[in-house]
Amino acid sequence: MDGKSTAELIDDQTSRAVCDIPWGKRGNTGDNGCGWIAAYNVTAALLGKTSREDVTDAIARLGGVWFSGRFGTRPRGITKYLRSRFGKVKTAGPFLGRWRKKSRGARAVIVLFQHKGLFSPLHYVSGIGEGPGKFRFYNDDGYSSRFGEDPVTMDEFCGLMKKEGRKPLMLWAVAED
């Protein structure tokens, strides 16, 4: 992180502090808020103090609320939001080799994956750059239990996803200015 941040990042969407925050007309943060949390964490870390309302309102305005919030955040909403705030945003689909390439030099990333199993839920996590090629990931229980708060390379994070049977779906990388 570059020292601009005065906002506290969110590391657990089920914590009492955020779980009951509404997301869309029918969703709540505890069940469906991982997308806006990932966008909030990236914004707060890279641009400094921001409010939850600024992020959620912008994502909603850009069409990012999926099925009134019951299915969380649309991937295109994340893309539109990040590009509206940062401009230089690289995206990659489910091919991990591209994730390594696109995340090289990134200040922050957002990862979308599916938990183990065909009908399991999707989940967004944010990775905040902490040194060359390393990210500290937020709102990811598997990461926290394996690495604590230590930053890891994208290869190490991809290894964790593979070990836990997660299906990688999409990566957003916020590039250097």
C-alpha positions as CSV (number, residue, x, y, z in Angstrom):
1,M,0.0,0.0,0.0
2,D,1.2,3.5,-0.7
3,G,0.2,5.2,2.6
4,K,-2.8,7.1,1.1
5,S,-5.3,4.9,2.8
6,T,-7.0,6.1,5.9
7,A,-9.9,3.8,5.5
8,E,-10.0,0.4,7.2
9,L,-10.2,-2.5,4.8
10,I,-12.9,-5.1,5.2
11,D,-11.5,-8.6,5.7
12,D,-14.7,-10.5,6.7
13,Q,-18.1,-9.9,5.1
14,T,-19.8,-11.9,7.9
15,S,-18.5,-9.7,10.7
16,R,-21.2,-7.9,12.8
17,A,-19.9,-4.5,11.6
18,V,-20.9,-5.2,7.9
19,C,-23.0,-8.4,7.5
20,D,-26.4,-6.7,7.8
21,I,-25.6,-3.9,5.4
22,P,-28.2,-4.1,2.5
23,W,-26.9,-4.9,-1.0
24,G,-29.4,-4.2,-3.7
25,K,-33.1,-4.4,-2.8
26,R,-33.0,-8.0,-1.6
27,G,-29.5,-8.9,-0.7
28,N,-27.3,-8.3,2.3
29,T,-23.6,-8.1,2.7
30,G,-23.2,-11.2,4.8
31,D,-24.6,-13.4,2.0
32,N,-24.1,-11.4,-1.2
33,G,-21.7,-8.5,-0.5
34,C,-18.3,-9.8,-1.5
35,G,-18.3,-7.9,-4.8
36,W,-18.8,-4.4,-3.4
37,I,-16.4,-5.2,-0.5
38,A,-13.7,-6.2,-3.0
39,A,-14.3,-2.9,-5.0
40,Y,-14.3,-0.9,-1.7
41,N,-11.0,-2.4,-0.5
42,V,-9.3,-1.6,-3.8
43,T,-10.6,1.9,-3.8
44,A,-9.8,2.6,-0.1
45,A,-6.3,1.2,-0.4
46,L,-5.4,3.0,-3.6
47,L,-7.3,6.3,-3.4
48,G,-7.5,6.8,0.4
49,K,-10.6,7.3,2.5
50,T,-13.8,6.4,0.8
51,S,-17.2,5.5,2.1
52,R,-19.2,2.3,1.6
53,E,-22.1,4.3,0.2
54,D,-19.9,5.9,-2.5
55,V,-18.8,2.5,-3.7
56,T,-22.2,0.7,-3.5
57,D,-24.1,3.6,-5.1
58,A,-21.6,3.8,-8.0
59,I,-21.7,0.0,-8.6
60,A,-25.6,0.1,-8.5
61,R,-25.7,3.1,-10.9
62,L,-23.4,1.2,-13.3
63,G,-25.7,-1.8,-13.4
64,G,-23.7,-3.9,-11.1
65,V,-26.4,-5.3,-8.8
66,W,-27.3,-8.8,-9.8
67,F,-30.9,-10.0,-9.4
68,S,-31.7,-7.2,-6.8
69,G,-28.6,-8.2,-4.8
70,R,-29.7,-11.8,-4.2
71,F,-26.8,-13.0,-6.6
72,G,-24.4,-10.4,-5.4
73,T,-22.5,-8.2,-7.9
74,R,-22.3,-8.6,-11.7
75,P,-18.8,-9.0,-13.1
76,R,-19.5,-6.2,-15.7
77,G,-20.4,-3.9,-12.7
78,I,-17.0,-4.5,-11.2
79,T,-15.3,-3.8,-14.6
80,K,-17.3,-0.5,-15.1
81,Y,-16.7,0.6,-11.5
82,L,-13.0,0.0,-11.6
83,R,-12.6,1.7,-15.0
84,S,-14.6,4.7,-13.8
85,R,-12.2,5.1,-10.8
86,F,-8.9,4.0,-12.1
87,G,-8.9,3.9,-15.9
88,K,-6.1,1.4,-16.4
89,V,-7.8,-2.0,-15.6
90,K,-6.7,-5.2,-17.2
91,T,-9.1,-8.2,-17.2
92,A,-8.5,-11.9,-17.7
93,G,-10.8,-14.9,-17.9
94,P,-10.2,-18.3,-16.3
95,F,-6.8,-19.0,-17.7
96,L,-4.3,-18.7,-14.8
97,G,-1.3,-18.0,-17.0
98,R,-3.0,-14.8,-18.1
99,W,-3.6,-13.9,-14.5
100,R,0.1,-14.0,-13.8
101,K,0.8,-11.8,-16.8
102,K,-2.0,-9.3,-16.2
103,S,-1.3,-8.9,-12.5
104,R,2.4,-8.1,-13.1
105,G,2.9,-4.5,-12.0
106,A,-0.6,-4.2,-10.7
107,R,-1.3,-2.1,-7.6
108,A,-4.3,-4.2,-6.7
109,V,-6.4,-7.1,-8.1
110,I,-9.9,-8.5,-7.7
111,V,-10.4,-12.2,-8.2
112,L,-13.7,-14.0,-8.9
113,F,-13.9,-17.7,-8.3
114,Q,-16.3,-20.5,-7.7
115,H,-16.0,-22.5,-4.6
116,K,-15.6,-26.3,-4.9
117,G,-18.5,-28.0,-6.5
118,L,-20.7,-27.4,-9.6
119,F,-23.5,-25.5,-7.9
120,S,-21.4,-23.8,-5.2
121,P,-21.4,-20.0,-4.8
122,L,-19.2,-17.5,-6.5
123,H,-16.9,-15.2,-4.4
124,Y,-14.9,-12.0,-5.0
125,V,-11.7,-11.3,-3.1
126,S,-9.4,-8.3,-3.3
127,G,-5.6,-8.4,-3.3
128,I,-3.8,-5.2,-2.4
129,G,-0.2,-4.8,-3.6
130,E,2.4,-4.9,-0.9
131,G,5.7,-5.0,-2.6
132,P,6.8,-6.1,-6.0
133,G,4.6,-8.8,-7.3
134,K,3.0,-9.6,-4.0
135,F,-0.6,-9.1,-2.7
136,R,-2.3,-9.3,0.6
137,F,-5.8,-10.8,0.0
138,Y,-8.9,-9.7,1.9
139,N,-12.2,-11.5,2.6
140,D,-10.8,-15.0,1.9
141,D,-10.9,-17.5,4.8
142,G,-8.6,-19.9,3.0
143,Y,-6.0,-17.3,2.4
144,S,-6.1,-16.1,6.0
145,S,-5.8,-19.6,7.5
146,R,-2.9,-20.5,5.2
147,F,-0.9,-17.3,4.9
148,G,-2.2,-15.1,7.8
149,E,-1.6,-11.5,6.7
150,D,1.5,-12.2,4.7
151,P,1.5,-11.0,1.1
152,V,1.9,-13.7,-1.6
153,T,2.6,-13.8,-5.3
154,M,-0.2,-14.5,-7.8
155,D,1.3,-18.0,-8.4
156,E,1.0,-18.7,-4.6
157,F,-2.6,-17.5,-4.6
158,C,-3.4,-19.6,-7.7
159,G,-1.8,-22.6,-6.0
160,L,-4.1,-22.0,-3.0
161,M,-7.2,-21.9,-5.3
162,K,-6.1,-25.2,-6.9
163,K,-5.5,-26.9,-3.6
164,E,-8.9,-25.9,-2.3
165,G,-10.7,-26.9,-5.5
166,R,-11.8,-23.4,-6.5
167,K,-12.6,-22.7,-10.1
168,P,-11.0,-19.4,-11.2
169,L,-13.4,-17.3,-13.3
170,M,-12.1,-13.7,-13.7
171,L,-9.3,-11.3,-12.7
172,W,-9.3,-7.5,-12.6
173,A,-5.8,-5.9,-12.3
174,V,-5.6,-2.2,-11.5
175,A,-2.3,-1.1,-13.2
176,E,0.2,1.4,-12.2
177,D,-0.5,5.0,-13.2
